[in-house]
Amino acid sequence: MSGFTPASSMPVFVHRSRRGAELVLLILALVVGIGAYVAVGLGVQEKIPVDLLGYGAWLVVLLVAAHIGVRLMAPYADPVLLPLVAMLNGVGLAVIHRLDLALAEDADKFARQQLIWMTIGVVLFLITLFLVPDHRMLQRFTYTAGLAAVVMLILPMLPFIGKTINGARIWINLGPVSFQPGEVAKVLLVICFAGYLAVHRDALALAGRRFAGIDLPRARDLGPLLMMWAISLAILVLQRDLGSSLLFYGLFVVTLYVATERKGWIVVGGLLFAGGVFAALTLFSHVRVRVFTWLDPFKYYPVGDDGVTSSGQLVEGMFGMAWGGMIGRGFGSGEPWRIPYANSDFIIPAIGEELGLTALLALLLCYGLIVERGLRTAIVARDDFGKLLSVGLATSIALQTFVVVGGVTGLIPLTGLTTPFLSYGGSSLVANWVIIALLLRVSDQSRRPLPTAPSDEDLAAEETQIVKLDKGAMSK
């Protein structure tokens, strides 16, 4: 009896919301973002920016509003995701501002627009948390989301509203605003994939023939994969958008593998990918140009023998990163404006030139943490749809970051995507803020404490109360 511990003295597990930790990390993210903005002013103009107070106040208002929204609507959500996104967005704004100053035509043109898009992104972040109190309600819109995604992908091909920029027809004009509907389609496709696979995962997991120790899927189950493969090829052919084609197809294959746990899907998906690459190299000149400039960029710098093929963008980015070295030249001491589209597709080399490899590794670590927290959310999710939704959302950020960083460093051919939260681009920024909101919603639902069963004392007290009420009713 000496080792007996009364129930009243036993420790009770208390679920912690961790919102205090999120607030502390958010303050650190604001210090990094606003500090980078100050460093740009001191390095380029040798003075503190005159609009620092207004800029800093607006940034604080946006992120504090996001924090309060999470505290009220998703109190048990992951405490690390929002600060990581805030820091990446803040650093991106500072770098875009630095590039604006270098152009000296309109000192804050792109940075001002990016801050507006960030504001819209935070507003939609809060609206998403409010309109989606439970992520499982999204499963009802599985096929609606898929249909809407297809419509979004078709919109740039329509006359009058479709717009071609840099050879890719992936934009639409809505009055004075240009928008990339493929970014919205990315989120809708994740919802569609997660809802479909959560229902059909058992059928798709059935093994067919066994080859080289791998259970291949049955031929009758190849329909969804072949359809996604065909859609990806259509995007590549009609819109000349290699990046989105890779992103959508890779997203589906990864989600399918996670849902079924069958390596055969990876094998079949890889073979279809290899066949698509071979067909694209054979049939489409713009794909061959990307591959040629990737294999031997200096041969086509600044322009190749054909007078058209050029690797100037890739080589200038490599020069900038090489000049930056480990710790960079410092804001104002580099020449990142020499890189075409440095504020969007090639913001990674611009950062590498002035902040060095150390800063790039820190940023990549932040992306790795975002993906890790998304996958952690998938592990602890209590339903199949939530697991697959979290995997899809985290994978979309991982794949997009990989193809961008891999393209600008020469690891893979250039694809034309933007770096999440860093690069200039309203469509991508807004869509990624919505992705973070959905991840936080799944995380909140997964970490929220379950309703506790009533104790014996509570049941006895309730029964006594019922008996008293019955006696009182009988006496009347």
Secondary structure, 3 states (H helix, E strand, C coil): CCCCCCHHHCCCCCCCCCHHHHHHHHHHHHHHHHHHHHHHHHHHHCCCCCCHHHHHHHHHHHHHHHHHHHHHHCCCCCCCHHHHHHHHHHHHHHHHHHHHHHHCCCCCHHHHHHHHHHHHHHHHHHHHHHHCCCHHHHHHHHHHHHHHHHHHHHHHHCCCCEEEECCEEEEEEECCEEECHHHHHHHHHHHHHHHHHHHHHHHHCCEEEEECCEEEECHHHCHHHHHHHHHHHHHHHHCCCHHHHHHHHHHHHHHHHHHHCCHHHHHHHHHHHHHHHHHHHHHCHHHHHHHHHHHCHHHHCCCCCCCCCCCHHHHHHHHHHHHHCCCCCCCCCCCHHHCCCCCCCCHHHHHHHHHHHHHHHHHHHHHHHHHHHHHHHHHHCCCHHHHHHHHHHHHHHHHHHHHHHHHHCCCCCCCCCCCCCCCCCHHHHHHHHHHHHHHHHHHHHHHCCCCCCCCHHHHHHHHHHHHHHHHHHHHC
